[in-house]
Amino acid sequence: MSSPFPEPTAAIESRAEVFLGYLDFFRDRVVARTGQLSESELRASRLPSGWTPIELVKHLRYVELRWLEWGFVGVPINDPWGDRREDRWHVPAEETLAELVAALNAQAARTRSIVESHELTDVGMPGPRWAGAPPATLERILFHLVQEYARHLGHLDIVAELAGTDTGERPAVRTARWRTWRSG
């Protein structure tokens, strides 16, 4: 699935659809970026922090799970921190990018279902996700998820650029501009 860039001037029926459009777009870009990387690039880190692109895919799936299912809806989750081992992102060698992308896409469908069945002003269920703090509204959670995806996609763009693959919102346009600027 290829989600178009959510142009700010495009008419959107609701604020919830604005959030969902950005989340779809960012997810799509994460999948596209990681799909361009070789297996060794997926599982190696180019950054001092040590995270890998395949770990980022798993982390983003769990971010949505933690905030929306475990936090907002209050669904008991056996291992809400299943993207971590020893306080660090982790993907076992046997887990594949295809499996993680399928899990991310399934999580996206659950996210959409949750958002479409609630009002943005609805408050999450009390539970362990909030660590004693008052639960957040759906709107605040979605805003947090958008910033989380935007930040991590920016990180992934740096890794993709270092690996020599496409980056940015519209890679073909940006690449054409860069080639014109470089040759001109």
Secondary structure in CASP SS format (residue, H / E / C, confidence):
PFRMAT SS
TARGET T0000
AUTHOR 0000-0000-0000
METHOD secondary structure of the structure
MODEL  1
M C 1.00
S C 1.00
S C 1.00
P C 1.00
F C 1.00
P C 1.00
E C 1.00
P C 1.00
T C 1.00
A C 1.00
A C 1.00
I C 1.00
E C 1.00
S C 1.00
R H 1.00
A H 1.00
E H 1.00
V H 1.00
F H 1.00
L H 1.00
G H 1.00
Y H 1.00
L H 1.00
D H 1.00
F H 1.00
F H 1.00
R H 1.00
D H 1.00
R H 1.00
V H 1.00
V H 1.00
A H 1.00
R H 1.00
T H 1.00
G H 1.00
Q C 1.00
L C 1.00
S C 1.00
E H 1.00
S H 1.00
E H 1.00
L H 1.00
R H 1.00
A C 1.00
S C 1.00
R C 1.00
L C 1.00
P C 1.00
S C 1.00
G C 1.00
W C 1.00
T C 1.00
P H 1.00
I H 1.00
E H 1.00
L H 1.00
V H 1.00
K H 1.00
H H 1.00
L H 1.00
R H 1.00
Y H 1.00
V H 1.00
E H 1.00
L H 1.00
R H 1.00
W H 1.00
L H 1.00
E H 1.00
W H 1.00
G H 1.00
F H 1.00
V H 1.00
G C 1.00
V C 1.00
P C 1.00
I C 1.00
N C 1.00
D C 1.00
P C 1.00
W C 1.00
G C 1.00
D C 1.00
R E 1.00
R E 1.00
E C 1.00
D C 1.00
R E 1.00
W E 1.00
H C 1.00
V C 1.00
P C 1.00
A C 1.00
E C 1.00
E C 1.00
T C 1.00
L H 1.00
A H 1.00
E H 1.00
L H 1.00
V H 1.00
A H 1.00
A H 1.00
L H 1.00
N H 1.00
A H 1.00
Q H 1.00
A H 1.00
A H 1.00
R H 1.00
T H 1.00
R H 1.00
S H 1.00
I H 1.00
V H 1.00
E H 1.00
S C 1.00
H C 1.00
E C 1.00
L C 1.00
T C 1.00
D C 1.00
V E 1.00
G C 1.00
M C 1.00
P C 1.00
G C 1.00
P H 1.00
R H 1.00
W H 1.00
A C 1.00
G C 1.00
A C 1.00
P C 1.00
P C 1.00
A C 1.00
T E 1.00
L H 1.00
E H 1.00
R H 1.00
I H 1.00
L H 1.00
F H 1.00
H H 1.00
L H 1.00
V H 1.00
Q H 1.00
E H 1.00
Y H 1.00
A H 1.00
R H 1.00
H H 1.00
L H 1.00
G H 1.00
H H 1.00
L H 1.00
D H 1.00
I H 1.00
V H 1.00
A H 1.00
E H 1.00
L H 1.00
A H 1.00
G C 1.00
T C 1.00
D C 1.00
T C 1.00
G C 1.00
E C 1.00
R C 1.00
P H 1.00
A H 1.00
V H 1.00
R H 1.00
T H 1.00
A H 1.00
R H 1.00
W H 1.00
R H 1.00
T H 1.00
W H 1.00
R H 1.00
S H 1.00
G C 1.00
END
